[in-house]
Amino acid sequence: MTSRIYLTGFMASGKSTVGPLVADALGYKFLDLDWLVVVRSGRSIPEIFAEGGAGAFREAEAEALAEATRLERHVIATGGGSLVQARMMALAKASGTVVWLRTSAETVARRVGSAGDRPMLWDDDGRPLQGDALRQRVGELMAKREGPYARSDWAVDADGPPEAVAQRVVAVLREAG
């Protein structure tokens, strides 16, 4: 089995929740790439977006991913948009196995709730979207990202409880060898 397993998928697909469960099942360590970005930058993700925009966040994310490629026996939860970038997907695939946690728009909208800490789900005035506006934005963003996510090595249904999703991920990885 590969030394690095990257979990990708839309925000709230369960990467940070399922990741530690997969790591435990495989005897690996877990790393949340968003956590590494925050630690290395000394700023929260909303602060990075507010101060430098999406470009500043993507650059910090690229640096964190480059660091993660040197880790051994790790399950790495990537940011929802990090592996949408072709160069970052290529880097992850060259250094490990990429698993897409595939969710429905309805599941994502339910999980994010008011989206207070999700800058991609804010309106033009910086307020969290809600209700129909939230569901519409989630659907639009998911449609844009489906193609890049489909370049993953594996796709696993992530609409269920975290434990069941983790079991599916582990089964796919073990079957793949």
C-alpha positions in Angstrom: 0.0 0.0 0.0 1.2 3.5 -0.8 2.9 5.5 1.9 0.6 8.6 1.4 -3.1 8.6 1.0 -4.7 11.9 0.0 -8.4 12.4 0.7 -10.0 14.9 -1.6 -13.6 16.1 -2.1 -15.8 19.1 -1.7 -15.9 21.0 1.6 -17.8 19.0 4.3 -17.4 15.7 2.4 -15.8 14.3 5.6 -12.1 14.5 4.8 -11.1 15.7 8.3 -13.5 13.4 10.0 -12.9 10.2 8.0 -9.2 10.7 7.7 -8.3 9.9 11.3 -10.5 6.8 11.2 -8.8 5.6 8.0 -5.4 6.3 9.5 -6.2 4.4 12.7 -7.4 1.4 10.7 -4.2 1.3 8.6 -1.8 2.1 11.4 -0.9 5.4 9.7 -0.7 9.0 11.0 -3.2 11.7 10.0 -2.5 15.2 8.8 -5.1 17.9 7.9 -3.6 20.1 5.2 -5.8 23.1 6.3 -4.3 22.7 9.8 -0.8 22.8 8.4 -1.6 25.9 6.4 -2.9 27.6 9.6 0.2 26.6 11.6 2.7 27.6 9.0 1.0 31.0 8.2 0.0 31.9 11.8 -3.4 33.0 10.5 -6.8 31.4 10.2 -8.1 30.4 6.8 -10.7 33.2 6.8 -7.9 35.7 7.7 -5.8 34.4 4.8 -8.7 34.9 2.4 -9.5 38.3 3.9 -5.9 39.6 3.7 -4.7 38.0 0.4 -7.7 36.4 -1.3 -8.1 32.9 -2.7 -4.7 33.2 -4.4 -2.8 33.7 -1.2 -4.6 30.7 0.3 -3.9 28.4 -2.7 -0.2 29.3 -2.5 0.0 28.5 1.2 -1.9 25.3 0.4 0.6 24.4 -2.3 3.5 24.8 0.1 1.8 22.6 2.7 1.1 19.9 0.1 4.7 20.0 -1.0 5.7 19.4 2.6 3.2 16.6 3.0 4.6 14.7 0.1 7.7 14.0 2.2 5.8 12.3 5.0 5.7 8.5 5.4 2.6 6.4 6.3 0.2 9.3 6.4 -3.5 9.9 5.5 -3.7 13.5 4.4 -7.0 15.4 4.3 -6.6 18.1 1.5 -8.6 21.3 1.3 -11.7 21.1 -0.8 -10.1 23.0 -3.7 -6.5 22.1 -3.4 -6.5 19.1 -5.8 -8.8 20.9 -8.2 -5.6 22.5 -9.5 -4.0 20.2 -12.0 -0.4 20.7 -10.7 -1.4 19.8 -7.2 -3.4 16.8 -8.2 -0.4 15.6 -10.2 1.9 16.1 -7.2 -0.4 14.1 -4.9 -0.8 11.3 -7.4 2.9 11.1 -8.0 3.6 10.8 -4.3 0.6 8.6 -3.2 -2.9 7.5 -3.8 -5.8 10.0 -4.1 -9.3 9.0 -2.9 -12.3 11.3 -3.7 -14.9 11.4 -1.0 -17.9 11.9 -3.2 -20.9 13.6 -1.6 -24.3 15.0 -2.8 -25.0 18.7 -2.8 -27.8 18.1 -0.3 -25.4 16.4 2.1 -22.9 19.2 1.9 -25.5 21.9 2.4 -26.8 20.1 5.5 -23.3 19.6 6.9 -22.1 23.2 6.4 -25.2 24.7 8.0 -24.8 28.4 8.0 -21.3 28.3 6.5 -19.9 30.9 8.8 -16.4 29.6 8.5 -16.5 28.8 4.8 -15.4 31.8 2.7 -16.4 30.2 -0.5 -20.0 30.1 0.8 -20.2 33.8 1.7 -22.2 36.5 -0.2 -20.5 39.5 -1.7 -20.8 41.3 1.7 -19.0 38.6 3.5 -22.1 37.1 5.2 -22.7 33.3 5.2 -25.2 32.2 2.6 -28.3 30.3 3.9 -31.2 28.3 2.5 -31.7 28.2 -1.2 -28.8 30.6 -1.9 -26.5 28.2 0.0 -27.8 25.1 -1.8 -27.4 26.9 -5.2 -23.8 28.0 -4.5 -22.9 24.5 -3.3 -24.3 23.0 -6.4 -22.5 25.4 -8.7 -19.2 24.9 -7.0 -19.5 21.1 -7.0 -20.3 21.1 -10.7 -17.1 23.0 -11.4 -15.0 20.6 -9.3 -16.5 17.3 -10.4 -14.1 16.9 -13.4 -10.9 17.6 -11.4 -12.1 15.3 -8.6 -12.8 12.6 -11.1 -9.0 12.4 -11.8 -8.6 10.8 -8.4 -7.3 7.2 -8.2 -10.5 6.1 -6.4 -14.0 7.5 -5.6 -15.9 6.5 -2.5 -19.5 7.4 -1.6 -19.2 9.7 1.4 -22.9 10.5 2.1 -23.1 8.1 5.1 -21.8 8.1 8.6 -18.0 8.7 9.0 -17.4 5.2 10.3 -19.1 3.6 7.2 -17.2 5.9 4.8 -13.9 5.1 6.5 -14.6 1.4 6.1 -15.3 1.9 2.4 -12.1 3.8 2.0 -10.0 1.2 3.8 -11.7 -1.6 1.7 -10.8 0.1 -1.5 -7.2 0.8 -0.5 -6.7 -2.8 0.7 -8.2 -4.2 -2.4 -6.0 -2.0 -4.6 -2.9 -3.2 -2.6 
